[in-house]
């Protein structure tokens, strides 16, 4: 996960949990902190799922570009020239 480390996210989650515990008697504040924790949890789990769910059905850009032949020229029986505007 580029940019933000798991350590940073987990540290922030701990701070949010501490705040929720400090305000345990105030339902609206507890819900605010718990929602924040939920978002951070999803950030970690979704990033892991995205890595695991790479669709092998489609080739990568690198695979496609490796197979390109720069000297490939289309030959048509009725083509008059090299330009796409030659009919």
C-alpha positions as CSV (number, residue, x, y, z in Angstrom):
1,X,0.0,0.0,0.0
2,X,1.9,3.1,-1.2
3,X,2.0,6.2,0.9
4,X,0.4,5.1,4.1
5,X,1.7,2.2,6.0
6,X,-0.3,-0.3,8.0
7,X,1.5,0.9,11.1
8,X,0.2,4.4,10.5
9,X,-3.4,3.2,10.0
10,X,-3.3,0.9,13.0
11,X,-1.9,3.7,15.2
12,X,-4.8,6.0,14.1
13,X,-7.3,3.2,14.7
14,X,-6.0,2.8,18.3
15,X,-6.3,6.6,18.9
16,X,-9.9,6.4,17.6
17,X,-10.6,3.5,19.9
18,X,-9.1,5.4,22.8
19,X,-11.4,8.3,22.0
20,X,-14.4,6.0,21.8
21,X,-13.6,4.5,25.2
22,X,-13.1,8.0,26.7
23,X,-16.6,9.0,25.5
24,X,-18.3,5.7,26.1
25,X,-21.3,7.4,27.7
26,X,-22.0,9.5,24.6
27,X,-23.5,7.4,21.9
28,X,-23.1,9.9,19.0
29,X,-19.4,10.3,19.7
30,X,-18.8,6.5,20.1
31,X,-20.5,5.9,16.8
32,X,-18.4,8.6,15.1
33,X,-15.1,7.0,16.3
34,X,-16.3,3.5,15.5
35,X,-17.3,4.5,12.0
36,X,-13.8,6.0,11.6
37,X,-12.3,2.7,12.7
38,X,-14.6,0.8,10.3
39,X,-13.4,2.9,7.3
40,X,-9.7,2.3,8.3
41,X,-10.4,-1.4,8.6
42,X,-12.0,-1.5,5.1
43,X,-9.0,0.5,3.8
44,X,-6.7,-2.3,4.9
45,X,-8.9,-5.3,4.0
46,X,-9.9,-3.8,0.6
47,X,-6.4,-3.2,-0.4
48,X,-5.5,-6.8,0.4
49,X,-8.5,-8.1,-1.5
50,X,-7.6,-6.0,-4.6
51,X,-4.2,-7.6,-4.7
52,X,-5.7,-11.0,-4.4
53,X,-8.4,-10.5,-7.0
54,X,-6.2,-9.7,-10.0
55,X,-8.2,-11.0,-13.0
56,X,-5.9,-13.5,-14.8
57,X,-8.5,-13.6,-17.6
58,X,-7.1,-10.4,-19.1
59,X,-3.5,-10.0,-20.0
60,X,-1.5,-7.2,-18.5
61,X,-0.4,-4.2,-20.5
62,X,3.2,-5.5,-20.3
63,X,2.1,-8.8,-21.8
64,X,0.3,-7.2,-24.7
65,X,3.1,-4.8,-25.5
66,X,5.8,-7.5,-25.5
67,X,3.9,-9.3,-28.2
68,X,3.6,-6.3,-30.5
69,X,5.7,-6.3,-33.6
70,X,6.7,-2.8,-34.6
71,X,7.4,-3.8,-38.2
72,X,3.9,-5.3,-38.7
73,X,2.2,-4.0,-41.8
74,X,-1.4,-4.7,-42.8
75,X,-1.7,-5.9,-46.3
76,X,-5.0,-5.5,-48.1
77,X,-5.6,-6.5,-51.7
78,X,-7.5,-3.3,-52.5
79,X,-5.3,-0.9,-50.6
80,X,-3.7,1.9,-52.6
81,X,-1.1,3.3,-50.2
82,X,0.3,3.6,-46.8
83,X,-2.1,6.4,-45.6
84,X,-5.4,5.6,-44.0
85,X,-6.9,8.1,-46.4
86,X,-5.8,6.2,-49.5
87,X,-8.8,4.3,-50.8
